[in-house]
Structures are given as C-alpha cells and as structure tokens.
Amino acid sequence: MCKHILNSQVSIRAPCCKQWFDCAECHAETQDHQLKKTTEMAFACKKCKKVFRKDMSNYEESDEYCPHCDNHYVIEAKTPQAVVGVEGEDARVDARMLKDERMRQDPKRSIFRPDDFSDVLD
C-alpha cells in the first residue's frame, strides 16, 4: 500500500533493482540508488494481479488501460492531505480540553423517594 499515492492502480517494476514499487517515491525511500530511466516499463495491475509491459516511447491514450481486465490505471493521483486539528497535552494529565458527555441527573428524582410517582402508569 503506497502512502504517497492513495489510489494507485498498478505497481511498477524498477529496472535498476528488479523490485516492485507503487511509486517512484517509495523506491527513493527504501533504496540507496537512483531509479534507472527506461522506455519499456513493467506494470502489475492491482485489480487482476497480472503483469504487462508498455513501451513508453510511443504511449497512446489506449495504453492507459490494463490489457487483461481493462482497469483504467492512469488516473489523477490522490495524495494524503494534512488535517488541521487541535492538539493538547496528555488527557490523563490535563483533561481541560475534554468535554464531559454524561447527562446530569435530576436531583429531585430518586428511586428511594416514595412520593415520586412520575414513572407510575395510571
């Protein structure tokens, strides 16, 4: 699972080290060498799990689909977005930011008061 591209549809085989990666950034993080550039690339479709090759020198619009299952693998990449949140201290130490969700009980009602007949049906 790629942490750089959330909706990656294929894995790419790096021609330099013959290992499979979801994106070039995954290769750069785990390997100590540069990704070798090539015109023919090997892909593994994540939908049908089959491998295919594409010549990138004459790449056309029809080449954007897996030849085995017609999965459209060239799509706009969804990358993780930063989320703004409230950060506080440890809640076990300082619980001022936590809201008490419990409901306050009515002090007038009690199961021990004999004159409270609000729950009694007529």
FENBEL-V567827 format. One record per residue. RES is the residue in three letters. D_CENTER is the distance of its C-alpha to the mean C-alpha in Angstrom with 2 decimals. Layout:
res:RES d_center:D_CENTER
res:RES d_center:D_CENTER
This chain:
res:MET d_center:8.37
res:CYS d_center:8.33
res:LYS d_center:7.06
res:HIS d_center:9.25
res:ILE d_center:8.63
res:LEU d_center:5.43
res:ASN d_center:8.20
res:SER d_center:10.65
res:GLN d_center:13.41
res:VAL d_center:15.65
res:SER d_center:16.26
res:ILE d_center:19.17
res:ARG d_center:22.07
res:ALA d_center:23.37
res:PRO d_center:27.14
res:CYS d_center:28.05
res:CYS d_center:26.81
res:LYS d_center:26.12
res:GLN d_center:22.65
res:TRP d_center:19.48
res:PHE d_center:16.55
res:ASP d_center:13.52
res:CYS d_center:14.78
res:ALA d_center:17.78
res:GLU d_center:16.07
res:CYS d_center:14.99
res:HIS d_center:18.68
res:ALA d_center:19.98
res:GLU d_center:18.25
res:THR d_center:19.54
res:GLN d_center:22.86
res:ASP d_center:25.96
res:HIS d_center:27.11
res:GLN d_center:26.36
res:LEU d_center:24.80
res:LYS d_center:27.88
res:LYS d_center:28.24
res:THR d_center:29.51
res:THR d_center:30.36
res:GLU d_center:29.42
res:MET d_center:25.83
res:ALA d_center:24.60
res:PHE d_center:21.40
res:ALA d_center:19.87
res:CYS d_center:18.42
res:LYS d_center:15.38
res:LYS d_center:16.91
res:CYS d_center:20.42
res:LYS d_center:20.05
res:LYS d_center:23.09
res:VAL d_center:23.98
res:PHE d_center:25.74
res:ARG d_center:27.26
res:LYS d_center:27.57
res:ASP d_center:30.23
res:MET d_center:28.76
res:SER d_center:32.29
res:ASN d_center:32.89
res:TYR d_center:29.44
res:GLU d_center:29.81
res:GLU d_center:27.77
res:SER d_center:28.38
res:ASP d_center:26.66
res:GLU d_center:23.21
res:TYR d_center:23.06
res:CYS d_center:22.90
res:PRO d_center:26.59
res:HIS d_center:26.02
res:CYS d_center:23.82
res:ASP d_center:23.74
res:ASN d_center:19.93
res:HIS d_center:19.49
res:TYR d_center:17.46
res:VAL d_center:18.44
res:ILE d_center:16.32
res:GLU d_center:15.27
res:ALA d_center:12.23
res:LYS d_center:9.41
res:THR d_center:8.89
res:PRO d_center:7.41
res:GLN d_center:10.34
res:ALA d_center:12.46
res:VAL d_center:13.38
res:VAL d_center:17.05
res:GLY d_center:18.05
res:VAL d_center:21.29
res:GLU d_center:21.84
res:GLY d_center:24.86
res:GLU d_center:26.73
res:ASP d_center:26.29
res:ALA d_center:26.92
res:ARG d_center:29.29
res:VAL d_center:31.44
res:ASP d_center:31.22
res:ALA d_center:30.29
res:ARG d_center:31.48
res:MET d_center:28.10
res:LEU d_center:27.56
res:LYS d_center:29.07
res:ASP d_center:31.26
res:GLU d_center:30.25
res:ARG d_center:33.35
res:MET d_center:36.10
res:ARG d_center:39.50
res:GLN d_center:42.23
res:ASP d_center:45.40
res:PRO d_center:48.07
res:LYS d_center:50.79
res:ARG d_center:49.44
res:SER d_center:50.04
res:ILE d_center:50.62
res:PHE d_center:53.69
res:ARG d_center:55.52
res:PRO d_center:57.99
res:ASP d_center:58.51
res:ASP d_center:54.89
res:PHE d_center:55.00
res:SER d_center:51.89
res:ASP d_center:50.30
res:VAL d_center:53.51
res:LEU d_center:53.98
res:ASP d_center:57.39
